[in-house]
Amino acid sequence: MTQEEKDNLISLSVESHLETVRRQTGITINQDLQNMMVNEYNGIIKYEMAQFRERIINTLRKPSKLNKVFESVADVFKIDVKDVLKKSNARDYSTPRHLTRWLMNKGYAGVIMTTEQISQLTVPNGGVINHTHVLYSSNVIKNLIETDKEFKAKVDRCIALIESE
């Protein structure tokens, strides 16, 4: 998302909040207050993005089964570990992202993680997702395993890499 797109999104959000305040209270909000709200939204978004990146970086630095999930998927699909989290609908990135969520959901990360925990770890670039995305990923992978022998072989290689010590 470009900076211009972020700014437009923030402006739209502020305008919708201001319109709600106007409708419910009848108060007119001046430009100074509107600018203050835009600055506040910018601060909140920057803070949340920084927290998300820090959480991902800290998780991937620690040697763990979870780290092995990301590394094995990246290795099998011949992409960088960071690309597993890349915000892209291209199949080269979305399929590994779906597989990563599926592997975590199946317990290959060392523990069976809740869909909320999986969502927090695999949100591409801080985008908003929830447990339905994890369930969708699980269905995508289940269907691919049932219909694509080559993909099933990749899944088996990922599992073998994760389980090898």
Secondary structure in CASP SS format (residue, H / E / C, confidence):
PFRMAT SS
TARGET T0000
AUTHOR 0000-0000-0000
METHOD secondary structure of the structure
MODEL  1
M C 1.00
T C 1.00
Q H 1.00
E H 1.00
E H 1.00
K H 1.00
D H 1.00
N H 1.00
L H 1.00
I H 1.00
S H 1.00
L H 1.00
S H 1.00
V H 1.00
E H 1.00
S H 1.00
H H 1.00
L H 1.00
E H 1.00
T H 1.00
V H 1.00
R H 1.00
R H 1.00
Q H 1.00
T H 1.00
G C 1.00
I C 1.00
T C 1.00
I C 1.00
N C 1.00
Q H 1.00
D H 1.00
L H 1.00
Q H 1.00
N H 1.00
M H 1.00
M H 1.00
V H 1.00
N H 1.00
E H 1.00
Y H 1.00
N H 1.00
G H 1.00
I H 1.00
I H 1.00
K H 1.00
Y H 1.00
E H 1.00
M H 1.00
A H 1.00
Q H 1.00
F H 1.00
R H 1.00
E H 1.00
R H 1.00
I H 1.00
I H 1.00
N H 1.00
T H 1.00
L H 1.00
R H 1.00
K C 1.00
P C 1.00
S C 1.00
K H 1.00
L H 1.00
N H 1.00
K H 1.00
V H 1.00
F H 1.00
E H 1.00
S H 1.00
V H 1.00
A H 1.00
D H 1.00
V H 1.00
F H 1.00
K C 1.00
I C 1.00
D C 1.00
V H 1.00
K H 1.00
D H 1.00
V H 1.00
L H 1.00
K C 1.00
K C 1.00
S C 1.00
N C 1.00
A C 1.00
R H 1.00
D H 1.00
Y H 1.00
S H 1.00
T H 1.00
P H 1.00
R H 1.00
H H 1.00
L H 1.00
T H 1.00
R H 1.00
W H 1.00
L H 1.00
M H 1.00
N H 1.00
K C 1.00
G C 1.00
Y C 1.00
A C 1.00
G C 1.00
V C 1.00
I C 1.00
M C 1.00
T C 1.00
T H 1.00
E H 1.00
Q H 1.00
I H 1.00
S H 1.00
Q H 1.00
L H 1.00
T H 1.00
V C 1.00
P H 1.00
N H 1.00
G H 1.00
G C 1.00
V C 1.00
I C 1.00
N C 1.00
H H 1.00
T H 1.00
H H 1.00
V H 1.00
L H 1.00
Y H 1.00
S H 1.00
S H 1.00
N H 1.00
V H 1.00
I H 1.00
K H 1.00
N H 1.00
L H 1.00
I H 1.00
E H 1.00
T H 1.00
D C 1.00
K H 1.00
E H 1.00
F H 1.00
K H 1.00
A H 1.00
K H 1.00
V H 1.00
D H 1.00
R H 1.00
C H 1.00
I H 1.00
A H 1.00
L H 1.00
I H 1.00
E H 1.00
S C 1.00
E C 1.00
END
